[in-house]
Amino acid sequence: MSVRGVSGEEREELARLRDENARLRMEREILRKRGLLREGGRPAIGEA
């Protein structure tokens, strides 16, 4: 992905969003492994 023509501020936001996306994916995987999140992203809390 090229970031030509993107301002410094936009580049910073892109980096921040990529970091946040990686963190959220990691958190979602942890929840899924603990059985607290089903496939599709819905909470598994309250299931029998």
Secondary structure, DSSP 8 states (H G I E B T S, - for coil): ---TT--HHHHHHHHHHHHHHHHHHHHHHHHHHTTSB-TTS-B-TT--
